[in-house]
Amino acid sequence: MNDNGYIYVLINPSMENLVKIGKSTRDPQDRAKELSSTTGVPTPFVVVYDYYFESCTKAEQYVHTYLENKGYRVSKSREFFEITVKDAVDAVMKARNHFGEFIPKEINIVDEEGIFSPENEDDSLDNMNYVEKPIEPWEEMFEIAEIHYYGLGDEIVDYEEAMHYYLQAIKLGSIESYCKVGKMYRYGEGVREDNNKAFQYFKEGAKKGDNECFADMAELFADQENIENSLKCWKKYFELALTDIDYLHGQNYISFVYNNNLKLGYIPKLLAVKNQILEFLSDGIERSYGTENEIIIPIYEELIIYIDSNIVSISEKFEEKEIINSNIVNTSEKPEEKEIIKPKSWKNLFR
């Protein structure tokens, strides 16, 4: 559905210190005349600024959420803000920077301006200046959410407040917040545990480009013993990972494969975080002695052996083969095997 339209900024001399910010698929001047013609408006509205967006609905939500979080909105059900014209225009410009410039297909900038014609183009890297990325409006909301979630500084842990600000950050364009909200629903942090809602947030985050959401979906499916879907999500996670994977996700994948007797894959990417995983498991063993978590010690020990045996580089495999060939080992007697208790769910072991 075509949602192209304007975000406009209107003022009215009879409404001191108030600015109206709304959307329209028609010319803002027509919208101003329409509003001015209603009874109860003593003076006409004046358009002081407007900008054309690919989706005026998303842009309006972005601007309204941003200004509401700043405390400028008069009422949630109204489009009026107690704000200066400059600040109102700046808010629309932030939306423009966030969503990018939109040029309708019927408008040909090359014909109108002549600045992008082949003879005037210069693709030399020396003529391309780096522009520092502006701070996104959602970053402030995200930081506040993190403070409440982790109890940073003088703040106490408050999951409900964290959820509120993560959701506000999502409205302002934060992709990472989808993953955060999904995990809170998965573990019932500040909300009732709801795997379906968790999945919906993970899926939306993945659609918007957050690769971590594929790993979270894989772990969610694994807890539900949906092996097929879990494998599909792990495949997407590893294939789309352009840099080193998160070692905790790597560890959860290894645990998933080991617990379900599956073939281990993605060795090169697991090798990059192998030492971090082993360090985490070793620390977990040390911390568990003498506590109620001692049950995980044999599980962690078995995983360490499994990782050392299976996640090795080509050179390590060659060296191991040389050692085996140079030593005759009597394999007729096998060491006594101790029973390893594998938990039904790994959900809470590797958070």
N, C-alpha and C positions, 0 to 999 in steps of 0.2 A: 504494500500500500504506500502511495506517495505521501510523504509527510513533510515535503519541502515547505518552508515558510519563514516568517520573520519573528524575531524577538524584538519587541519595541519598548522604548522607555518614554512614558508620557508624564507630563506635569499639568497641573491645573492651578491657576492663580488663586482660586478659592480654597485650595487645600494646601495650606502652608506646611512645609517640611515633609510632605508626602509625595512619593513617586510611585506610579503604577508601572509594573513590568509584566508583560504578558506575551502571548503568541498569536499569530494570525497568518493564515495562508493567503490572505489578500493584502493589498497595499496598506501599510500602517496608517496612512493619512485617511483612508476610508474608514478604518476602525476607529480612529480618533473622532471623526465626524459622527459616527454611529453612537459612540458613547456620549458625545456632547449633546445629542438630540434627545436623550432621555430626560424625563421630568426630575427635578430635584438637583440638577446640575446648573448652578447659576452662571458659570463661565465655561467656555469650551476647553477641551483638552488640547495640548500641544505636543506634537512628536518632537522630541529633542534628540533621539538617536534610534536607529534600527539596524539590524544585521540579518542577512539571509542565511539560514542553516539547512543542511540536508534533512535533518529531523528537528523540526521546531519543538516537538513534544519533549524529546530528550534534552534539548538545550534549555527549555523552560524549567524542567525539573532540576537540571543542574544549577541554574542561576538561583532558583527559589530555595533549594536546599542549602546552597552556599550562604546566601544572605540570612536565611532562617537560623543557621548555626552561629551566625555573627550577632544574632539578637535584633535584627532590623525589621523583621516581619511583624506587622501590626496584628494580623490574625491568620491562622492557618487556612481559613476558608476564603481569604481575600488576597488579591494580588497587589496590595498596597504595602509600601515599605517606608519606614521613617529613616530616610537616608538622603545624602546629598546627591545631586545629579551626577557629579563626577564619580562617586563610589558606585552608583547604579550602572553607569557606562563601563566602568572598570570591571564590574561583575560579568557583564555581557562579553567584554573582551576576553576575560578568562575562559568563558565558554568557547569563544572562537579559537583561542589557542589550544584548548583541550580537544575539540572536535575537528579542528583544521578548517582551512578555507574551502568553501563549497562553491563550485561554479556550475550552474545549470548547463545541461548539454547544448541547449540552443544558443548559449552565449559563447562566442568564439573570441577568446582574448587575443589570439595571434592576429586576427583580422582587425580588431579594434585598436590594439596598442602597437603591434608590429615589433614587440620586444623579444618574442620567442622564435622568430623566423630563423631558418638555418644559417643565413649569412651573418646573423648577429649573435649566434650562440657561441659560447666559449666554455668548453668543458674542461679546461685546464685546472688541475687540482690547486695550482698556485692562486687561482682566482676564486676559490671557494673558502670562505671564512667560516670557522667554527663558531656556532652560536650556542652559548650555554643554555642548557635545558632549564626552563623556568620551573619554579616550585609549583607542584600541582596543588589545587585546593584541597584534595582529599588527604594529602600527606599529614596535615595537622590533625584531622579526625582520626587517622590511623595511629598516629603517635599517642594520642590520648587514650585510644582503645588499648594499645599495648601497655600503657602505664597501669590501667585498671586491671588488665588481664594478668599481668605478672606481679602486680603490687610494687612497682618501681618507686624509688625515692621514698617519700613519706606516705605514699598512698597504700591503702590495704587492697588485697585482692578482692575485686568486685566484678564477678562475671556478668551480672545484669547490666552494669554500666558499660563494660567492655563490649557486650553485644550491641548495645544502643549505638555506640560510636563506630563499630565495625559496619553496621548497617548504614549509618550516615556516610561513611567513607565509600561504600558501594554506590550510593546514589550520586556521589561526586566523581565516580569513575575509577575507584580502586579495585583492581583485579585481584590482588593478593588477599583482600578481605573475604572473598568468596570461600577460599580455603579455610580461613580462620573461623568463619561462621559455621561452615560444614563440620569442622572438628568439634565445635562446641555442642552442636546437635548430636554428633556421634557419641560424645562422652557425657552428655547431659550436664553441661557446665552453664549454670544460670538459666537453663531451659530444661524442659522435659526431654529425655533421650528420645531421639526420633531419627532412625536410620534412613527413612525415606527423604526427610528434609535434608539430611546430611548429604545424601546422594545427589539431590537436586542442586545444592550449592556447589558441590564438587564438579558436577557435570557442566554447570554454567561457567564456572571458573576455567575449566578445561577448554570450553568453546571460545572463551575470550583470550586464551593464550597462556594460561598458567599451567605449565607442565607438571608441577607438583600435585595438582588435583588428580592426575591420572594415577599417581602412586597412592593417594588417599583412597581413591575408588577401588584400586586393587586390594588394599588392605581391608576395606569394608566388605568387599565380596569374599575375601578369604575368611573373615570372621563368620560369614553366612554360609561357608562351605560351598560357595559357588566357584569352583575351580576354573571352569572355562572362562567366565567373565573376568576373573582375577588375572588369568594369564594374558588375556587380551589387553587389559589395562596396563599390566607390567610391560608388555611389548611396546605400547605407545610411549610409556614413560621413558624407557631406555633409548628407543629410537629417536625421540625428540630432544633428548638431553644433549645440549650443545657444549656444555662444560661438565665439570665433575659433578656426579650425582650427590645427593644428600646421603651421608653415610648411614643415617638411621633408616632411610628408605631402602638403602642397599642391604642393610642388616635384616630388615623385615622381609625383603624378597628372598634372601638366603634361608631364613627361617621357614618361609612359606614352602619353598622347594624341598627343603629337608623334611619338614613335617608331613609332606604329602608324597614323598618318594618320587619326585619329579626330576627331570634332567636340568642341571644348572646351566644357565646361559649367561651371555653378556659379561664374560670373564674380563675382557680388557677394561670395561668401565668399573667393574667391582675391584679390580686390582688397584685402581687409583685411590680407593678409600679403604682398602683392606686393613692397613695399620690402624686407622681410626676405629674400625669395627672391633678389631681384636683388643684394642686398648679399652674400649667401652665395656666389652664383655669381661675382661680381666678386672676392671674396677668394680663391676657389678658383683663379681664373685667375692671380692674382698669386703665389700659393704654388706654382703648378705650373711656372712658368718655370725652365728649367735643371734640371728633375728628370725622372725617368722617367714622371711623370704628365702630361707636355706633350701627350700624345694627347687629353686631355680639353679642352684650351683651345679648339679650334674647335667642339667640341660645346657647351661652355658659352656661347661667343659666339653661336652660332646660337640657343640657348635664350633668351638675353637679348633678342635681336631679336624672337623669336617672342612672348615675354611682353609686351614693350613694344607690339607690334602688336595683340595679341589681348585682353589683359587691361586694358581701359580702361573708364572710367566713361562714362555717357551724355553728360555735359558735355564730356569729352575727345573723344568721337566727333564731337560737334557742331562743336567748334573745329577738328578735323582736316578736316572737310568744308568749312568756311568757307575754310580755307587752300588747299585743293585747288581750290575754285571761283575763288579770287582769283589763282591762278597757273596759267598754261598750261604744261603740262609735255609735252615731246616724249618719247613712250613708244615710238617706233619702234625706238630702239636700246636694247637691254637690256644692263645691265652683265654682265661676265663672271662666271659662277657658279662658285664653287670647290666641289669635291667635299667633302662632309662624311661622315666615317666614323662610322656609328652602331653602337654596340656591340650585340651580340645580347642582352645582359642588363644592366640598369641596377642590378643588385643591390648592387654594391659602390661605386657612384659617389656615392650619396646617403645613406649611413648616418649 
